[in-house]
């Protein structure tokens, strides 16, 4: 398999247009292409620099001419969870027309998009890149020829990776924000740069409350770390 990561600028992509004009980013974690309708359904996490930027970005995305369906699934502060359906873009058509396929989630920020695509043969990959240059601008960030043993190992490790991702999803919003602030503030450093009292003051709660949120968050994450480690051990 030829695995290519590229920094892509699509002129007909609603997400790229929106991120170019608004301080928001999009992280896709699910996508499904309807071949008959030639439409892409995607579920994404949208993050704004602040609540106002998120509001503006979501409005621009919803009103984009290439947006066929838009649903706000959830929102908290400057982060939103959305489901969208867009028309097939030129780059998508080119890659699909050359039997290419997506190999990883895409991330969009500042008017460009990181794509991960795969091809079964090197010659096909080269032809596709040449075709893409006609109507799109992109830079190949990385290109790897993944041998079968490496591909097999990659698939085996996917289960462990998903276990770790699920661990972060299991965190409550309070637990996630408390852990993030504790890490950023140096609470887990030796010696500590942030104290439990400082964290409690920042979240306007008592020391026992912030300590409880930290312990719960750590426990949830460690349980998934142990589970992922066991999966990796079982594959050796």
C-alpha positions as CSV (number, residue, x, y, z in Angstrom):
1,X,0.0,0.0,0.0
2,X,1.2,3.5,-0.8
3,X,0.2,5.8,2.1
4,X,0.2,9.5,1.4
5,X,-0.3,12.4,3.8
6,X,-1.0,15.7,2.1
7,X,-1.8,19.3,3.1
8,X,-4.7,20.0,0.8
9,X,-6.5,23.2,-0.3
10,X,-9.8,22.5,-2.0
11,X,-11.6,25.4,-3.5
12,X,-15.0,23.7,-3.3
13,X,-14.8,22.4,0.2
14,X,-17.2,24.0,2.8
15,X,-14.9,23.2,5.7
16,X,-11.8,24.7,4.1
17,X,-13.7,27.8,3.1
18,X,-15.1,28.2,6.6
19,X,-11.7,27.7,8.4
20,X,-10.1,30.2,6.1
21,X,-12.5,33.0,7.1
22,X,-13.1,32.0,10.7
23,X,-10.9,30.9,13.6
24,X,-12.3,27.4,13.8
25,X,-10.9,23.9,13.2
26,X,-12.6,20.6,12.1
27,X,-11.7,17.1,13.2
28,X,-13.5,14.3,11.4
29,X,-13.9,10.9,13.1
30,X,-16.6,9.3,10.8
31,X,-17.4,9.6,7.1
32,X,-19.5,7.7,4.6
33,X,-19.7,8.3,0.9
34,X,-23.0,7.8,-1.0
35,X,-21.9,6.7,-4.4
36,X,-25.4,7.1,-5.9
37,X,-25.9,10.7,-4.6
38,X,-22.2,11.5,-4.8
39,X,-22.4,13.0,-1.3
40,X,-20.2,12.7,1.7
41,X,-21.7,12.4,5.2
42,X,-19.3,13.3,8.0
43,X,-19.4,13.7,11.8
44,X,-16.9,16.2,13.1
45,X,-15.7,18.0,16.2
46,X,-15.6,21.7,15.7
47,X,-13.4,23.9,17.9
48,X,-13.4,27.7,17.9
49,X,-10.9,30.1,19.5
50,X,-13.8,31.3,21.6
51,X,-17.6,31.1,21.7
52,X,-18.1,33.9,19.3
53,X,-15.7,32.4,16.7
54,X,-17.5,29.1,17.0
55,X,-20.9,30.8,16.4
56,X,-19.6,32.6,13.3
57,X,-17.9,29.4,12.0
58,X,-21.0,27.3,12.4
59,X,-23.2,29.9,10.7
60,X,-20.8,30.1,7.7
61,X,-20.6,26.4,7.4
62,X,-24.4,25.9,7.6
63,X,-24.9,28.6,4.9
64,X,-22.2,27.4,2.5
65,X,-23.4,26.7,-1.0
66,X,-21.9,23.1,-1.0
67,X,-23.6,22.2,2.3
68,X,-26.5,19.8,1.7
69,X,-27.4,19.0,5.3
70,X,-26.2,20.3,8.6
71,X,-27.2,19.1,12.1
72,X,-25.8,20.5,15.4
73,X,-25.6,17.4,17.6
74,X,-24.1,18.9,20.7
75,X,-22.3,21.9,22.0
76,X,-20.3,23.0,25.0
77,X,-18.6,26.3,25.3
78,X,-16.3,26.7,22.3
79,X,-16.6,23.1,21.0
80,X,-19.4,21.6,18.9
81,X,-20.3,18.2,17.6
82,X,-21.9,18.2,14.1
83,X,-23.2,16.0,11.3
84,X,-22.9,17.2,7.7
85,X,-23.6,16.1,4.2
86,X,-21.7,17.8,1.3
87,X,-21.5,17.3,-2.4
88,X,-18.5,15.5,-3.7
89,X,-15.5,17.8,-4.2
90,X,-13.2,17.8,-7.2
91,X,-10.4,16.2,-5.1
92,X,-12.7,13.5,-3.7
93,X,-13.8,12.6,-7.3
94,X,-10.2,12.5,-8.5
95,X,-9.1,10.2,-5.7
96,X,-12.1,7.9,-5.9
97,X,-11.8,7.8,-9.7
98,X,-8.3,6.5,-9.4
99,X,-9.3,3.8,-6.8
100,X,-7.8,5.7,-3.9
101,X,-9.2,5.5,-0.4
102,X,-9.0,7.3,2.9
103,X,-6.7,5.8,5.4
104,X,-7.2,8.1,8.4
105,X,-9.2,11.0,9.8
106,X,-8.8,14.5,8.3
107,X,-8.1,17.8,10.2
108,X,-8.9,21.2,8.8
109,X,-7.6,24.6,10.0
110,X,-6.6,27.9,8.6
111,X,-7.9,27.1,5.1
112,X,-6.1,23.8,4.5
113,X,-6.7,20.2,5.3
114,X,-4.5,17.3,6.2
115,X,-5.6,14.2,4.2
116,X,-4.4,10.6,4.6
117,X,-5.1,8.6,1.4
118,X,-3.9,5.2,0.2
119,X,-3.3,3.5,-3.1
120,X,-2.6,-0.1,-4.0
121,X,0.1,0.7,-6.6
122,X,2.8,3.4,-6.8
123,X,2.0,4.2,-10.4
124,X,-1.6,4.8,-9.7
125,X,-0.6,7.1,-6.8
126,X,1.7,9.1,-9.1
127,X,-1.1,9.5,-11.7
128,X,-3.6,10.6,-9.1
129,X,-1.3,13.3,-7.7
130,X,-0.8,14.6,-11.3
131,X,-4.5,14.7,-11.8
132,X,-5.1,16.5,-8.5
133,X,-2.7,19.3,-9.5
134,X,-5.1,20.5,-12.2
135,X,-7.7,21.9,-9.9
136,X,-6.2,21.8,-6.4
137,X,-3.2,23.0,-4.5
138,X,-1.5,20.6,-2.1
139,X,1.8,19.6,-0.6
140,X,2.8,16.0,0.0
141,X,3.8,15.9,3.7
142,X,4.7,12.3,3.8
143,X,4.7,9.2,1.5
144,X,5.3,5.7,2.7
145,X,5.3,2.3,0.9
146,X,3.8,0.2,3.6
147,X,4.8,-3.5,3.3
148,X,2.4,-6.3,4.2
149,X,4.0,-7.0,7.7
150,X,3.8,-3.4,8.6
151,X,0.3,-3.1,7.4
152,X,-0.7,-6.2,9.5
153,X,0.9,-4.6,12.5
154,X,-0.9,-1.3,11.9
155,X,-4.3,-3.1,11.8
156,X,-3.5,-5.0,15.0
157,X,-2.5,-1.8,16.8
158,X,-5.8,-0.1,15.8
159,X,-7.7,-1.8,18.5
160,X,-5.4,-0.6,21.2
161,X,-5.5,3.0,19.8
162,X,-9.3,3.0,19.8
163,X,-9.3,1.9,23.4
164,X,-7.2,4.9,24.3
165,X,-9.5,7.2,22.3
166,X,-12.5,5.8,24.1
167,X,-10.8,6.6,27.4
168,X,-10.8,10.3,26.5
169,X,-14.4,10.1,25.5
170,X,-15.4,8.6,28.8
171,X,-14.2,11.7,30.7
172,X,-16.8,14.2,31.8
173,X,-16.3,17.7,30.7
174,X,-15.2,18.8,34.2
175,X,-12.8,15.9,34.5
176,X,-11.2,16.7,31.0
177,X,-10.8,20.4,31.7
178,X,-9.4,19.7,35.2
179,X,-6.8,17.2,33.8
180,X,-5.9,19.5,31.0
181,X,-5.4,22.5,33.3
182,X,-3.4,20.3,35.7
183,X,-1.1,19.1,33.0
184,X,-0.7,22.6,31.4
185,X,-0.1,24.2,34.8
186,X,2.6,21.6,35.8
187,X,0.6,20.0,38.6
188,X,2.2,16.6,37.8
189,X,5.7,17.9,37.5
190,X,8.3,17.3,40.2
191,X,8.4,19.7,42.0
192,X,4.9,20.9,41.2
193,X,4.4,24.2,39.4
194,X,0.7,24.3,40.3
195,X,-0.9,23.4,43.6
196,X,-4.2,21.8,44.4
197,X,-5.3,25.1,45.9
198,X,-4.5,27.0,42.7
199,X,-6.5,24.5,40.7
200,X,-9.4,24.8,43.1
201,X,-9.3,28.6,42.9
202,X,-9.2,28.5,39.1
203,X,-12.3,26.3,38.9
204,X,-14.0,28.0,41.9
205,X,-14.4,24.8,43.8
206,X,-13.0,23.3,47.0
207,X,-9.7,21.4,47.2
208,X,-11.5,18.1,47.9
209,X,-13.7,18.7,44.8
210,X,-10.9,19.4,42.4
211,X,-8.9,16.4,43.9
212,X,-11.9,14.2,43.3
213,X,-12.2,15.3,39.7
214,X,-8.5,14.6,39.2
215,X,-8.7,11.1,40.7
216,X,-11.7,10.2,38.7
217,X,-10.2,11.4,35.5
218,X,-6.9,9.6,36.1
219,X,-8.7,6.4,37.0
220,X,-10.8,6.4,33.8
221,X,-7.8,7.0,31.7
222,X,-5.6,4.5,33.4
223,X,-8.2,1.8,33.1
224,X,-8.2,2.3,29.3
225,X,-4.4,2.4,29.2
226,X,-4.2,-0.9,31.0
227,X,-6.8,-2.4,28.6
228,X,-4.8,-1.1,25.6
229,X,-1.6,-2.5,27.0
230,X,-3.2,-5.9,27.4
231,X,-4.3,-5.9,23.8
232,X,-0.8,-5.1,22.6
233,X,0.7,-7.8,24.8
234,X,-1.8,-10.3,23.4
235,X,-0.6,-9.6,19.9
236,X,3.1,-10.2,20.5
